[in-house]
């Protein structure tokens, strides 16, 4: 119906990480379903967005930079890509700009675009962590973001509290993947069979792996020395496999390394407990019903900055969504084998800590529900509504 009434719509999307690329591609699919041949996509994205018809301005691998020190080292390149992308948006004059995650990159572009052409509506898909640190950013976003699409159910209220732009909870992509995370009857039986399957998840970036592998290996060695038995599994991705295999070569307990997303999900479905680096994986584990202990180490510079910036009682995403600190977290100097091992032993056994986590995780379906609409559909609805309100007359 829209195609016959409106000229061809142009939507510019910017995603610079794999997770954002997946969100962008799902959004593009729904927008194409709604607009048919009446939509044209431009922007920055990875493999899945390219598959949906986006010609990326540059490979997103150019921005795979982690850590404050690395950002400083690559600053001239980052600033050049920000200028290049902002120029491309301004020249395209799209009916909407959708920035996806990576706020330190995408928000700088949005500010430049708003200054040059205030008529271009800007939708921010994936809220920056204004509820955890830099809360003043929410108020600042009023000047260059028209609507925020939140993945977490508490985010709309946080934006109201912080006086930021309108924010709608559209749902986390994980809620569409529950079937691949949860066990069938046979897998459930393996979860409850000896020896228990213990997942170890040191991170998805090379710097995270470097900071966590040694302490995780020593923690597992302590458990083994105490006479605890477990079947150890370490899921990873193909591009990290070599680094993982080299990193665990000297572990006292050798893990079974499983590679790829489908193998990781299969491991989740039989796992009894997990030792994980904090991050989105904690929510993935919680939705899978896997009790866990979490840890996080960063470099000295990052630790100095984060200690002064973080404003929440927990950095564990699953804790924040549940609204209770049910998952233990061991950060920086507390991230030691001596502290991790006894608590990990608790979640491996039928302890009060384990039972508390299982009961809390059972609440997540209700907490994160989006009714009968998927996150990508809800996101597309808001992009289209924002685009219509902001579209310039031809």
Secondary structure as GFF3:
##gff-version 3
##sequence-region A 1 394
A	DSSP	alpha_helix	2	5	.	.	.	ID=ss1
A	DSSP	beta_strand	9	15	.	.	.	ID=ss2
A	DSSP	alpha_helix	18	35	.	.	.	ID=ss3
A	DSSP	three_ten_helix	36	38	.	.	.	ID=ss4
A	DSSP	beta_strand	39	44	.	.	.	ID=ss5
A	DSSP	alpha_helix	47	51	.	.	.	ID=ss6
A	DSSP	three_ten_helix	60	63	.	.	.	ID=ss7
A	DSSP	alpha_helix	68	73	.	.	.	ID=ss8
A	DSSP	alpha_helix	75	92	.	.	.	ID=ss9
A	DSSP	beta_strand	96	100	.	.	.	ID=ss10
A	DSSP	alpha_helix	103	116	.	.	.	ID=ss11
A	DSSP	beta_strand	122	125	.	.	.	ID=ss12
A	DSSP	alpha_helix	136	141	.	.	.	ID=ss13
A	DSSP	beta_strand	147	150	.	.	.	ID=ss14
A	DSSP	alpha_helix	155	162	.	.	.	ID=ss15
A	DSSP	beta_strand	167	169	.	.	.	ID=ss16
A	DSSP	three_ten_helix	173	176	.	.	.	ID=ss17
A	DSSP	alpha_helix	178	181	.	.	.	ID=ss18
A	DSSP	alpha_helix	185	191	.	.	.	ID=ss19
A	DSSP	beta_strand	197	201	.	.	.	ID=ss20
A	DSSP	alpha_helix	206	225	.	.	.	ID=ss21
A	DSSP	beta_strand	231	236	.	.	.	ID=ss22
A	DSSP	three_ten_helix	238	240	.	.	.	ID=ss23
A	DSSP	alpha_helix	241	247	.	.	.	ID=ss24
A	DSSP	beta_strand	256	259	.	.	.	ID=ss25
A	DSSP	alpha_helix	261	270	.	.	.	ID=ss26
A	DSSP	beta_strand	273	277	.	.	.	ID=ss27
A	DSSP	alpha_helix	280	288	.	.	.	ID=ss28
A	DSSP	beta_strand	291	296	.	.	.	ID=ss29
A	DSSP	alpha_helix	300	309	.	.	.	ID=ss30
A	DSSP	alpha_helix	317	322	.	.	.	ID=ss31
A	DSSP	beta_strand	329	331	.	.	.	ID=ss32
A	DSSP	three_ten_helix	332	334	.	.	.	ID=ss33
A	DSSP	alpha_helix	337	348	.	.	.	ID=ss34
A	DSSP	alpha_helix	352	361	.	.	.	ID=ss35
A	DSSP	alpha_helix	364	367	.	.	.	ID=ss36
A	DSSP	alpha_helix	375	390	.	.	.	ID=ss37
###
